[in-house]
């Protein structure tokens, strides 16, 4: 016999523990769930804690890695991506890096982050021969793994916004890239707040990536672009 609406509500309504001991166990269980939920974010925060620098005090390193951050409707870098590229160009002009590896999404012929990033950098004084493109940086873990395994990057300065840089450093360290992080300029608009909130959930995926070390979506053969660019810079 189908349940009436009052009976259905009674079935679906959560039942709180009636005893003091039951309520205490419920509170303890809730606290445990909160702690477990925050563990990935805590790992990301602590793993990168002593690895964050500014463009002025970061140790000179051969390679800067710039992570994609979206394109505008006309194919130009978003404001967040432009700020990352500006920071990378500043690192190059200051002699902190010799080569810039731009890594992003080129999932279709109409969406090419690395090409837009290269174009932007060359118009800000970075020679084309000092820029290397990774067209399969579909997420942060993929970019870090490919930097190490495909492009042979063992040490790098990572460039991203403050809400993302700690996760980037933690993952690249795990992937075998000795990394320092430099935060590009932030714009505290709706997109920034979305990105900052998203990081709480992205930290969970980052912890899983670090624990299980999955292969990137696309690996492919080794590429000598970074080694050649470094050799040409010296």
Biotite code that builds the C-alpha atoms (Angstrom):
import biotite.structure as struc

atoms = struc.array([
    struc.Atom([0.000, 0.000, 0.000], chain_id="A", res_id=1, res_name="UNK", atom_name="CA", element="C"),
    struc.Atom([1.501, 3.407, -0.955], chain_id="A", res_id=2, res_name="UNK", atom_name="CA", element="C"),
    struc.Atom([2.569, 5.651, 1.891], chain_id="A", res_id=3, res_name="UNK", atom_name="CA", element="C"),
    struc.Atom([0.591, 8.794, 2.557], chain_id="A", res_id=4, res_name="UNK", atom_name="CA", element="C"),
    struc.Atom([2.404, 12.133, 2.456], chain_id="A", res_id=5, res_name="UNK", atom_name="CA", element="C"),
    struc.Atom([2.636, 12.441, 6.273], chain_id="A", res_id=6, res_name="UNK", atom_name="CA", element="C"),
    struc.Atom([4.022, 8.890, 6.526], chain_id="A", res_id=7, res_name="UNK", atom_name="CA", element="C"),
    struc.Atom([6.508, 9.589, 3.709], chain_id="A", res_id=8, res_name="UNK", atom_name="CA", element="C"),
    struc.Atom([7.735, 12.712, 5.458], chain_id="A", res_id=9, res_name="UNK", atom_name="CA", element="C"),
    struc.Atom([8.179, 10.739, 8.665], chain_id="A", res_id=10, res_name="UNK", atom_name="CA", element="C"),
    struc.Atom([10.252, 8.117, 6.837], chain_id="A", res_id=11, res_name="UNK", atom_name="CA", element="C"),
    struc.Atom([12.466, 10.664, 5.091], chain_id="A", res_id=12, res_name="UNK", atom_name="CA", element="C"),
    struc.Atom([12.939, 12.952, 8.093], chain_id="A", res_id=13, res_name="UNK", atom_name="CA", element="C"),
    struc.Atom([16.344, 12.230, 9.705], chain_id="A", res_id=14, res_name="UNK", atom_name="CA", element="C"),
    struc.Atom([16.060, 10.868, 13.220], chain_id="A", res_id=15, res_name="UNK", atom_name="CA", element="C"),
    struc.Atom([18.329, 12.483, 15.759], chain_id="A", res_id=16, res_name="UNK", atom_name="CA", element="C"),
    struc.Atom([19.795, 10.325, 18.527], chain_id="A", res_id=17, res_name="UNK", atom_name="CA", element="C"),
    struc.Atom([17.619, 10.335, 21.606], chain_id="A", res_id=18, res_name="UNK", atom_name="CA", element="C"),
    struc.Atom([20.286, 9.625, 24.203], chain_id="A", res_id=19, res_name="UNK", atom_name="CA", element="C"),
    struc.Atom([23.171, 11.808, 25.334], chain_id="A", res_id=20, res_name="UNK", atom_name="CA", element="C"),
    struc.Atom([25.671, 9.139, 24.287], chain_id="A", res_id=21, res_name="UNK", atom_name="CA", element="C"),
    struc.Atom([24.052, 8.886, 20.859], chain_id="A", res_id=22, res_name="UNK", atom_name="CA", element="C"),
    struc.Atom([24.203, 12.646, 20.351], chain_id="A", res_id=23, res_name="UNK", atom_name="CA", element="C"),
    struc.Atom([27.850, 12.648, 21.425], chain_id="A", res_id=24, res_name="UNK", atom_name="CA", element="C"),
    struc.Atom([28.690, 9.931, 18.898], chain_id="A", res_id=25, res_name="UNK", atom_name="CA", element="C"),
    struc.Atom([26.841, 11.855, 16.177], chain_id="A", res_id=26, res_name="UNK", atom_name="CA", element="C"),
    struc.Atom([28.844, 15.006, 16.922], chain_id="A", res_id=27, res_name="UNK", atom_name="CA", element="C"),
    struc.Atom([32.081, 13.012, 16.937], chain_id="A", res_id=28, res_name="UNK", atom_name="CA", element="C"),
    struc.Atom([31.219, 11.434, 13.610], chain_id="A", res_id=29, res_name="UNK", atom_name="CA", element="C"),
    struc.Atom([30.453, 14.861, 12.118], chain_id="A", res_id=30, res_name="UNK", atom_name="CA", element="C"),
    struc.Atom([33.745, 16.252, 13.411], chain_id="A", res_id=31, res_name="UNK", atom_name="CA", element="C"),
    struc.Atom([35.622, 13.285, 11.923], chain_id="A", res_id=32, res_name="UNK", atom_name="CA", element="C"),
    struc.Atom([34.001, 13.852, 8.543], chain_id="A", res_id=33, res_name="UNK", atom_name="CA", element="C"),
    struc.Atom([34.997, 17.533, 8.651], chain_id="A", res_id=34, res_name="UNK", atom_name="CA", element="C"),
    struc.Atom([38.602, 16.640, 9.491], chain_id="A", res_id=35, res_name="UNK", atom_name="CA", element="C"),
    struc.Atom([38.760, 14.086, 6.671], chain_id="A", res_id=36, res_name="UNK", atom_name="CA", element="C"),
    struc.Atom([37.297, 16.608, 4.224], chain_id="A", res_id=37, res_name="UNK", atom_name="CA", element="C"),
    struc.Atom([39.968, 19.165, 5.149], chain_id="A", res_id=38, res_name="UNK", atom_name="CA", element="C"),
    struc.Atom([42.932, 16.786, 4.992], chain_id="A", res_id=39, res_name="UNK", atom_name="CA", element="C"),
    struc.Atom([43.593, 17.221, 1.233], chain_id="A", res_id=40, res_name="UNK", atom_name="CA", element="C"),
    struc.Atom([43.555, 21.019, 1.522], chain_id="A", res_id=41, res_name="UNK", atom_name="CA", element="C"),
    struc.Atom([45.868, 20.805, 4.531], chain_id="A", res_id=42, res_name="UNK", atom_name="CA", element="C"),
    struc.Atom([48.292, 18.602, 2.581], chain_id="A", res_id=43, res_name="UNK", atom_name="CA", element="C"),
    struc.Atom([48.300, 21.032, -0.370], chain_id="A", res_id=44, res_name="UNK", atom_name="CA", element="C"),
    struc.Atom([48.908, 23.980, 1.957], chain_id="A", res_id=45, res_name="UNK", atom_name="CA", element="C"),
    struc.Atom([51.764, 22.417, 3.918], chain_id="A", res_id=46, res_name="UNK", atom_name="CA", element="C"),
    struc.Atom([53.450, 20.715, 0.932], chain_id="A", res_id=47, res_name="UNK", atom_name="CA", element="C"),
    struc.Atom([54.066, 24.091, -0.708], chain_id="A", res_id=48, res_name="UNK", atom_name="CA", element="C"),
    struc.Atom([54.517, 26.216, 2.396], chain_id="A", res_id=49, res_name="UNK", atom_name="CA", element="C"),
    struc.Atom([58.278, 26.827, 2.023], chain_id="A", res_id=50, res_name="UNK", atom_name="CA", element="C"),
    struc.Atom([58.251, 26.895, -1.782], chain_id="A", res_id=51, res_name="UNK", atom_name="CA", element="C"),
    struc.Atom([56.466, 30.181, -2.500], chain_id="A", res_id=52, res_name="UNK", atom_name="CA", element="C"),
    struc.Atom([58.462, 33.169, -3.713], chain_id="A", res_id=53, res_name="UNK", atom_name="CA", element="C"),
    struc.Atom([58.053, 36.446, -5.599], chain_id="A", res_id=54, res_name="UNK", atom_name="CA", element="C"),
    struc.Atom([59.466, 37.341, -9.001], chain_id="A", res_id=55, res_name="UNK", atom_name="CA", element="C"),
    struc.Atom([62.154, 39.326, -7.154], chain_id="A", res_id=56, res_name="UNK", atom_name="CA", element="C"),
    struc.Atom([63.438, 36.674, -4.756], chain_id="A", res_id=57, res_name="UNK", atom_name="CA", element="C"),
    struc.Atom([62.828, 33.332, -6.491], chain_id="A", res_id=58, res_name="UNK", atom_name="CA", element="C"),
    struc.Atom([66.104, 31.449, -7.113], chain_id="A", res_id=59, res_name="UNK", atom_name="CA", element="C"),
    struc.Atom([67.305, 31.581, -10.740], chain_id="A", res_id=60, res_name="UNK", atom_name="CA", element="C"),
    struc.Atom([66.033, 28.471, -12.493], chain_id="A", res_id=61, res_name="UNK", atom_name="CA", element="C"),
    struc.Atom([66.276, 27.363, -16.088], chain_id="A", res_id=62, res_name="UNK", atom_name="CA", element="C"),
    struc.Atom([62.587, 26.876, -16.768], chain_id="A", res_id=63, res_name="UNK", atom_name="CA", element="C"),
    struc.Atom([59.340, 28.605, -15.881], chain_id="A", res_id=64, res_name="UNK", atom_name="CA", element="C"),
    struc.Atom([56.104, 26.638, -16.274], chain_id="A", res_id=65, res_name="UNK", atom_name="CA", element="C"),
    struc.Atom([52.970, 28.693, -16.950], chain_id="A", res_id=66, res_name="UNK", atom_name="CA", element="C"),
    struc.Atom([49.627, 26.927, -16.555], chain_id="A", res_id=67, res_name="UNK", atom_name="CA", element="C"),
    struc.Atom([46.706, 27.734, -18.837], chain_id="A", res_id=68, res_name="UNK", atom_name="CA", element="C"),
    struc.Atom([43.786, 29.696, -17.403], chain_id="A", res_id=69, res_name="UNK", atom_name="CA", element="C"),
    struc.Atom([41.291, 30.086, -20.209], chain_id="A", res_id=70, res_name="UNK", atom_name="CA", element="C"),
    struc.Atom([40.861, 32.214, -23.325], chain_id="A", res_id=71, res_name="UNK", atom_name="CA", element="C"),
    struc.Atom([38.450, 34.983, -24.196], chain_id="A", res_id=72, res_name="UNK", atom_name="CA", element="C"),
    struc.Atom([35.915, 34.720, -27.018], chain_id="A", res_id=73, res_name="UNK", atom_name="CA", element="C"),
    struc.Atom([38.451, 36.241, -29.438], chain_id="A", res_id=74, res_name="UNK", atom_name="CA", element="C"),
    struc.Atom([41.183, 33.749, -28.552], chain_id="A", res_id=75, res_name="UNK", atom_name="CA", element="C"),
    struc.Atom([43.171, 36.146, -26.382], chain_id="A", res_id=76, res_name="UNK", atom_name="CA", element="C"),
    struc.Atom([44.325, 35.087, -22.884], chain_id="A", res_id=77, res_name="UNK", atom_name="CA", element="C"),
    struc.Atom([41.901, 35.717, -20.052], chain_id="A", res_id=78, res_name="UNK", atom_name="CA", element="C"),
    struc.Atom([42.906, 38.351, -17.503], chain_id="A", res_id=79, res_name="UNK", atom_name="CA", element="C"),
    struc.Atom([44.159, 35.630, -15.169], chain_id="A", res_id=80, res_name="UNK", atom_name="CA", element="C"),
    struc.Atom([46.221, 33.970, -17.886], chain_id="A", res_id=81, res_name="UNK", atom_name="CA", element="C"),
    struc.Atom([47.578, 37.335, -19.058], chain_id="A", res_id=82, res_name="UNK", atom_name="CA", element="C"),
    struc.Atom([48.756, 38.074, -15.522], chain_id="A", res_id=83, res_name="UNK", atom_name="CA", element="C"),
    struc.Atom([50.525, 34.715, -15.375], chain_id="A", res_id=84, res_name="UNK", atom_name="CA", element="C"),
    struc.Atom([52.250, 35.421, -18.671], chain_id="A", res_id=85, res_name="UNK", atom_name="CA", element="C"),
    struc.Atom([53.232, 38.915, -17.529], chain_id="A", res_id=86, res_name="UNK", atom_name="CA", element="C"),
    struc.Atom([54.890, 37.370, -14.465], chain_id="A", res_id=87, res_name="UNK", atom_name="CA", element="C"),
    struc.Atom([56.724, 34.843, -16.648], chain_id="A", res_id=88, res_name="UNK", atom_name="CA", element="C"),
    struc.Atom([57.939, 37.611, -18.974], chain_id="A", res_id=89, res_name="UNK", atom_name="CA", element="C"),
    struc.Atom([59.182, 39.521, -15.939], chain_id="A", res_id=90, res_name="UNK", atom_name="CA", element="C"),
    struc.Atom([61.082, 36.443, -14.758], chain_id="A", res_id=91, res_name="UNK", atom_name="CA", element="C"),
    struc.Atom([62.683, 36.139, -18.194], chain_id="A", res_id=92, res_name="UNK", atom_name="CA", element="C"),
    struc.Atom([63.678, 39.790, -18.408], chain_id="A", res_id=93, res_name="UNK", atom_name="CA", element="C"),
    struc.Atom([65.152, 39.641, -14.894], chain_id="A", res_id=94, res_name="UNK", atom_name="CA", element="C"),
    struc.Atom([67.273, 36.635, -15.849], chain_id="A", res_id=95, res_name="UNK", atom_name="CA", element="C"),
    struc.Atom([65.521, 34.332, -13.397], chain_id="A", res_id=96, res_name="UNK", atom_name="CA", element="C"),
    struc.Atom([64.582, 31.879, -16.163], chain_id="A", res_id=97, res_name="UNK", atom_name="CA", element="C"),
    struc.Atom([65.905, 31.130, -19.630], chain_id="A", res_id=98, res_name="UNK", atom_name="CA", element="C"),
    struc.Atom([62.980, 29.153, -21.072], chain_id="A", res_id=99, res_name="UNK", atom_name="CA", element="C"),
    struc.Atom([59.209, 29.345, -20.597], chain_id="A", res_id=100, res_name="UNK", atom_name="CA", element="C"),
    struc.Atom([57.150, 26.160, -20.923], chain_id="A", res_id=101, res_name="UNK", atom_name="CA", element="C"),
    struc.Atom([53.527, 27.078, -21.609], chain_id="A", res_id=102, res_name="UNK", atom_name="CA", element="C"),
    struc.Atom([51.140, 24.245, -20.844], chain_id="A", res_id=103, res_name="UNK", atom_name="CA", element="C"),
    struc.Atom([47.427, 24.267, -21.551], chain_id="A", res_id=104, res_name="UNK", atom_name="CA", element="C"),
    struc.Atom([44.432, 22.873, -23.353], chain_id="A", res_id=105, res_name="UNK", atom_name="CA", element="C"),
    struc.Atom([44.426, 22.360, -27.111], chain_id="A", res_id=106, res_name="UNK", atom_name="CA", element="C"),
    struc.Atom([41.482, 19.988, -27.088], chain_id="A", res_id=107, res_name="UNK", atom_name="CA", element="C"),
    struc.Atom([40.099, 21.278, -30.401], chain_id="A", res_id=108, res_name="UNK", atom_name="CA", element="C"),
    struc.Atom([41.305, 23.236, -33.421], chain_id="A", res_id=109, res_name="UNK", atom_name="CA", element="C"),
    struc.Atom([39.278, 26.217, -32.234], chain_id="A", res_id=110, res_name="UNK", atom_name="CA", element="C"),
    struc.Atom([40.727, 26.304, -28.703], chain_id="A", res_id=111, res_name="UNK", atom_name="CA", element="C"),
    struc.Atom([44.505, 26.552, -28.384], chain_id="A", res_id=112, res_name="UNK", atom_name="CA", element="C"),
    struc.Atom([45.794, 27.930, -25.091], chain_id="A", res_id=113, res_name="UNK", atom_name="CA", element="C"),
    struc.Atom([49.522, 27.275, -25.748], chain_id="A", res_id=114, res_name="UNK", atom_name="CA", element="C"),
    struc.Atom([49.423, 29.121, -29.078], chain_id="A", res_id=115, res_name="UNK", atom_name="CA", element="C"),
    struc.Atom([47.761, 32.159, -27.493], chain_id="A", res_id=116, res_name="UNK", atom_name="CA", element="C"),
    struc.Atom([50.256, 32.054, -24.619], chain_id="A", res_id=117, res_name="UNK", atom_name="CA", element="C"),
    struc.Atom([53.230, 31.931, -26.992], chain_id="A", res_id=118, res_name="UNK", atom_name="CA", element="C"),
    struc.Atom([51.847, 34.836, -29.041], chain_id="A", res_id=119, res_name="UNK", atom_name="CA", element="C"),
    struc.Atom([51.328, 36.919, -25.889], chain_id="A", res_id=120, res_name="UNK", atom_name="CA", element="C"),
    struc.Atom([54.850, 36.263, -24.581], chain_id="A", res_id=121, res_name="UNK", atom_name="CA", element="C"),
    struc.Atom([56.602, 37.083, -27.864], chain_id="A", res_id=122, res_name="UNK", atom_name="CA", element="C"),
    struc.Atom([54.862, 40.469, -27.868], chain_id="A", res_id=123, res_name="UNK", atom_name="CA", element="C"),
    struc.Atom([56.304, 41.122, -24.416], chain_id="A", res_id=124, res_name="UNK", atom_name="CA", element="C"),
    struc.Atom([59.910, 40.474, -25.200], chain_id="A", res_id=125, res_name="UNK", atom_name="CA", element="C"),
    struc.Atom([60.332, 36.731, -24.767], chain_id="A", res_id=126, res_name="UNK", atom_name="CA", element="C"),
    struc.Atom([62.015, 35.300, -27.894], chain_id="A", res_id=127, res_name="UNK", atom_name="CA", element="C"),
    struc.Atom([60.019, 32.636, -29.681], chain_id="A", res_id=128, res_name="UNK", atom_name="CA", element="C"),
    struc.Atom([63.006, 30.283, -29.491], chain_id="A", res_id=129, res_name="UNK", atom_name="CA", element="C"),
    struc.Atom([62.829, 30.448, -25.672], chain_id="A", res_id=130, res_name="UNK", atom_name="CA", element="C"),
    struc.Atom([59.189, 29.331, -25.523], chain_id="A", res_id=131, res_name="UNK", atom_name="CA", element="C"),
    struc.Atom([58.170, 25.657, -25.552], chain_id="A", res_id=132, res_name="UNK", atom_name="CA", element="C"),
    struc.Atom([54.534, 24.578, -25.906], chain_id="A", res_id=133, res_name="UNK", atom_name="CA", element="C"),
    struc.Atom([52.816, 21.653, -24.210], chain_id="A", res_id=134, res_name="UNK", atom_name="CA", element="C"),
    struc.Atom([49.514, 21.144, -26.004], chain_id="A", res_id=135, res_name="UNK", atom_name="CA", element="C"),
    struc.Atom([48.228, 18.414, -23.668], chain_id="A", res_id=136, res_name="UNK", atom_name="CA", element="C"),
    struc.Atom([48.241, 20.153, -20.302], chain_id="A", res_id=137, res_name="UNK", atom_name="CA", element="C"),
    struc.Atom([44.603, 19.331, -19.667], chain_id="A", res_id=138, res_name="UNK", atom_name="CA", element="C"),
    struc.Atom([44.883, 19.713, -15.902], chain_id="A", res_id=139, res_name="UNK", atom_name="CA", element="C"),
    struc.Atom([47.533, 20.522, -13.306], chain_id="A", res_id=140, res_name="UNK", atom_name="CA", element="C"),
    struc.Atom([48.606, 16.932, -12.708], chain_id="A", res_id=141, res_name="UNK", atom_name="CA", element="C"),
    struc.Atom([48.933, 16.237, -16.428], chain_id="A", res_id=142, res_name="UNK", atom_name="CA", element="C"),
    struc.Atom([51.027, 19.374, -16.875], chain_id="A", res_id=143, res_name="UNK", atom_name="CA", element="C"),
    struc.Atom([53.360, 18.420, -14.037], chain_id="A", res_id=144, res_name="UNK", atom_name="CA", element="C"),
    struc.Atom([53.804, 14.817, -15.179], chain_id="A", res_id=145, res_name="UNK", atom_name="CA", element="C"),
    struc.Atom([54.384, 15.835, -18.782], chain_id="A", res_id=146, res_name="UNK", atom_name="CA", element="C"),
    struc.Atom([56.880, 18.530, -17.761], chain_id="A", res_id=147, res_name="UNK", atom_name="CA", element="C"),
    struc.Atom([58.941, 15.827, -16.087], chain_id="A", res_id=148, res_name="UNK", atom_name="CA", element="C"),
    struc.Atom([58.439, 12.792, -18.316], chain_id="A", res_id=149, res_name="UNK", atom_name="CA", element="C"),
    struc.Atom([57.992, 14.363, -21.754], chain_id="A", res_id=150, res_name="UNK", atom_name="CA", element="C"),
    struc.Atom([60.025, 17.573, -21.571], chain_id="A", res_id=151, res_name="UNK", atom_name="CA", element="C"),
    struc.Atom([62.643, 16.429, -19.059], chain_id="A", res_id=152, res_name="UNK", atom_name="CA", element="C"),
    struc.Atom([62.125, 19.336, -16.648], chain_id="A", res_id=153, res_name="UNK", atom_name="CA", element="C"),
    struc.Atom([63.730, 18.530, -13.305], chain_id="A", res_id=154, res_name="UNK", atom_name="CA", element="C"),
    struc.Atom([63.548, 21.966, -11.715], chain_id="A", res_id=155, res_name="UNK", atom_name="CA", element="C"),
    struc.Atom([61.174, 24.831, -12.466], chain_id="A", res_id=156, res_name="UNK", atom_name="CA", element="C"),
    struc.Atom([59.498, 28.006, -11.342], chain_id="A", res_id=157, res_name="UNK", atom_name="CA", element="C"),
    struc.Atom([55.735, 27.571, -11.536], chain_id="A", res_id=158, res_name="UNK", atom_name="CA", element="C"),
    struc.Atom([53.577, 30.594, -12.324], chain_id="A", res_id=159, res_name="UNK", atom_name="CA", element="C"),
    struc.Atom([49.895, 30.802, -11.408], chain_id="A", res_id=160, res_name="UNK", atom_name="CA", element="C"),
    struc.Atom([47.472, 32.734, -9.215], chain_id="A", res_id=161, res_name="UNK", atom_name="CA", element="C"),
    struc.Atom([47.590, 32.515, -5.444], chain_id="A", res_id=162, res_name="UNK", atom_name="CA", element="C"),
    struc.Atom([44.494, 30.334, -5.223], chain_id="A", res_id=163, res_name="UNK", atom_name="CA", element="C"),
    struc.Atom([46.125, 27.691, -7.480], chain_id="A", res_id=164, res_name="UNK", atom_name="CA", element="C"),
    struc.Atom([49.873, 27.951, -6.950], chain_id="A", res_id=165, res_name="UNK", atom_name="CA", element="C"),
    struc.Atom([50.075, 25.798, -3.823], chain_id="A", res_id=166, res_name="UNK", atom_name="CA", element="C"),
    struc.Atom([48.317, 22.907, -5.530], chain_id="A", res_id=167, res_name="UNK", atom_name="CA", element="C"),
    struc.Atom([50.558, 23.291, -8.577], chain_id="A", res_id=168, res_name="UNK", atom_name="CA", element="C"),
    struc.Atom([53.697, 23.185, -6.434], chain_id="A", res_id=169, res_name="UNK", atom_name="CA", element="C"),
    struc.Atom([52.477, 20.202, -4.402], chain_id="A", res_id=170, res_name="UNK", atom_name="CA", element="C"),
    struc.Atom([51.632, 18.195, -7.518], chain_id="A", res_id=171, res_name="UNK", atom_name="CA", element="C"),
    struc.Atom([54.789, 19.069, -9.443], chain_id="A", res_id=172, res_name="UNK", atom_name="CA", element="C"),
    struc.Atom([56.896, 18.174, -6.417], chain_id="A", res_id=173, res_name="UNK", atom_name="CA", element="C"),
    struc.Atom([55.110, 14.823, -6.321], chain_id="A", res_id=174, res_name="UNK", atom_name="CA", element="C"),
    struc.Atom([55.679, 14.361, -10.061], chain_id="A", res_id=175, res_name="UNK", atom_name="CA", element="C"),
    struc.Atom([59.427, 14.815, -9.568], chain_id="A", res_id=176, res_name="UNK", atom_name="CA", element="C"),
    struc.Atom([59.855, 18.467, -10.543], chain_id="A", res_id=177, res_name="UNK", atom_name="CA", element="C"),
    struc.Atom([61.753, 20.461, -7.912], chain_id="A", res_id=178, res_name="UNK", atom_name="CA", element="C"),
    struc.Atom([59.487, 23.498, -7.876], chain_id="A", res_id=179, res_name="UNK", atom_name="CA", element="C"),
    struc.Atom([59.154, 27.022, -6.600], chain_id="A", res_id=180, res_name="UNK", atom_name="CA", element="C"),
    struc.Atom([55.879, 28.870, -6.977], chain_id="A", res_id=181, res_name="UNK", atom_name="CA", element="C"),
    struc.Atom([55.379, 32.487, -7.995], chain_id="A", res_id=182, res_name="UNK", atom_name="CA", element="C"),
    struc.Atom([51.943, 34.043, -7.653], chain_id="A", res_id=183, res_name="UNK", atom_name="CA", element="C"),
    struc.Atom([50.781, 36.254, -10.505], chain_id="A", res_id=184, res_name="UNK", atom_name="CA", element="C"),
    struc.Atom([48.574, 39.282, -9.917], chain_id="A", res_id=185, res_name="UNK", atom_name="CA", element="C"),
    struc.Atom([45.011, 38.555, -8.809], chain_id="A", res_id=186, res_name="UNK", atom_name="CA", element="C"),
    struc.Atom([41.738, 40.221, -9.706], chain_id="A", res_id=187, res_name="UNK", atom_name="CA", element="C"),
    struc.Atom([39.207, 39.626, -6.958], chain_id="A", res_id=188, res_name="UNK", atom_name="CA", element="C"),
    struc.Atom([36.173, 39.322, -9.176], chain_id="A", res_id=189, res_name="UNK", atom_name="CA", element="C"),
    struc.Atom([33.519, 36.610, -9.428], chain_id="A", res_id=190, res_name="UNK", atom_name="CA", element="C"),
    struc.Atom([35.886, 34.350, -11.374], chain_id="A", res_id=191, res_name="UNK", atom_name="CA", element="C"),
    struc.Atom([38.520, 34.667, -8.623], chain_id="A", res_id=192, res_name="UNK", atom_name="CA", element="C"),
    struc.Atom([36.029, 33.694, -5.929], chain_id="A", res_id=193, res_name="UNK", atom_name="CA", element="C"),
    struc.Atom([34.875, 30.766, -8.061], chain_id="A", res_id=194, res_name="UNK", atom_name="CA", element="C"),
    struc.Atom([38.479, 29.629, -8.473], chain_id="A", res_id=195, res_name="UNK", atom_name="CA", element="C"),
    struc.Atom([39.232, 29.974, -4.783], chain_id="A", res_id=196, res_name="UNK", atom_name="CA", element="C"),
    struc.Atom([36.129, 27.960, -3.867], chain_id="A", res_id=197, res_name="UNK", atom_name="CA", element="C"),
    struc.Atom([36.898, 25.352, -6.516], chain_id="A", res_id=198, res_name="UNK", atom_name="CA", element="C"),
    struc.Atom([40.315, 24.784, -4.964], chain_id="A", res_id=199, res_name="UNK", atom_name="CA", element="C"),
    struc.Atom([38.689, 23.252, -1.884], chain_id="A", res_id=200, res_name="UNK", atom_name="CA", element="C"),
    struc.Atom([37.291, 20.489, -4.093], chain_id="A", res_id=201, res_name="UNK", atom_name="CA", element="C"),
    struc.Atom([40.307, 20.330, -6.418], chain_id="A", res_id=202, res_name="UNK", atom_name="CA", element="C"),
    struc.Atom([42.483, 19.561, -3.412], chain_id="A", res_id=203, res_name="UNK", atom_name="CA", element="C"),
    struc.Atom([40.667, 16.227, -3.081], chain_id="A", res_id=204, res_name="UNK", atom_name="CA", element="C"),
    struc.Atom([41.532, 15.271, -6.659], chain_id="A", res_id=205, res_name="UNK", atom_name="CA", element="C"),
    struc.Atom([45.092, 16.481, -6.113], chain_id="A", res_id=206, res_name="UNK", atom_name="CA", element="C"),
    struc.Atom([45.461, 14.205, -3.108], chain_id="A", res_id=207, res_name="UNK", atom_name="CA", element="C"),
    struc.Atom([44.182, 11.251, -5.145], chain_id="A", res_id=208, res_name="UNK", atom_name="CA", element="C"),
    struc.Atom([46.559, 12.088, -8.001], chain_id="A", res_id=209, res_name="UNK", atom_name="CA", element="C"),
    struc.Atom([49.473, 12.270, -5.583], chain_id="A", res_id=210, res_name="UNK", atom_name="CA", element="C"),
    struc.Atom([48.491, 9.003, -3.916], chain_id="A", res_id=211, res_name="UNK", atom_name="CA", element="C"),
    struc.Atom([47.839, 6.909, -7.044], chain_id="A", res_id=212, res_name="UNK", atom_name="CA", element="C"),
    struc.Atom([49.983, 8.811, -9.607], chain_id="A", res_id=213, res_name="UNK", atom_name="CA", element="C"),
    struc.Atom([47.772, 8.142, -12.659], chain_id="A", res_id=214, res_name="UNK", atom_name="CA", element="C"),
    struc.Atom([49.190, 8.642, -16.123], chain_id="A", res_id=215, res_name="UNK", atom_name="CA", element="C"),
    struc.Atom([48.207, 11.851, -17.932], chain_id="A", res_id=216, res_name="UNK", atom_name="CA", element="C"),
    struc.Atom([45.343, 11.822, -20.405], chain_id="A", res_id=217, res_name="UNK", atom_name="CA", element="C"),
    struc.Atom([47.908, 11.943, -23.195], chain_id="A", res_id=218, res_name="UNK", atom_name="CA", element="C"),
    struc.Atom([51.582, 11.072, -22.759], chain_id="A", res_id=219, res_name="UNK", atom_name="CA", element="C"),
    struc.Atom([53.253, 10.549, -26.117], chain_id="A", res_id=220, res_name="UNK", atom_name="CA", element="C"),
    struc.Atom([56.961, 10.510, -26.965], chain_id="A", res_id=221, res_name="UNK", atom_name="CA", element="C"),
    struc.Atom([59.657, 12.553, -25.275], chain_id="A", res_id=222, res_name="UNK", atom_name="CA", element="C"),
    struc.Atom([60.195, 16.016, -26.711], chain_id="A", res_id=223, res_name="UNK", atom_name="CA", element="C"),
    struc.Atom([63.592, 17.783, -26.743], chain_id="A", res_id=224, res_name="UNK", atom_name="CA", element="C"),
    struc.Atom([62.185, 21.301, -26.975], chain_id="A", res_id=225, res_name="UNK", atom_name="CA", element="C"),
    struc.Atom([63.156, 22.430, -23.468], chain_id="A", res_id=226, res_name="UNK", atom_name="CA", element="C"),
    struc.Atom([66.683, 20.977, -23.698], chain_id="A", res_id=227, res_name="UNK", atom_name="CA", element="C"),
    struc.Atom([67.213, 22.645, -27.083], chain_id="A", res_id=228, res_name="UNK", atom_name="CA", element="C"),
    struc.Atom([65.917, 25.984, -25.872], chain_id="A", res_id=229, res_name="UNK", atom_name="CA", element="C"),
    struc.Atom([68.157, 25.853, -22.812], chain_id="A", res_id=230, res_name="UNK", atom_name="CA", element="C"),
    struc.Atom([71.168, 24.933, -24.950], chain_id="A", res_id=231, res_name="UNK", atom_name="CA", element="C"),
    struc.Atom([70.449, 27.838, -27.278], chain_id="A", res_id=232, res_name="UNK", atom_name="CA", element="C"),
    struc.Atom([70.212, 30.254, -24.349], chain_id="A", res_id=233, res_name="UNK", atom_name="CA", element="C"),
    struc.Atom([73.735, 29.442, -23.110], chain_id="A", res_id=234, res_name="UNK", atom_name="CA", element="C"),
])
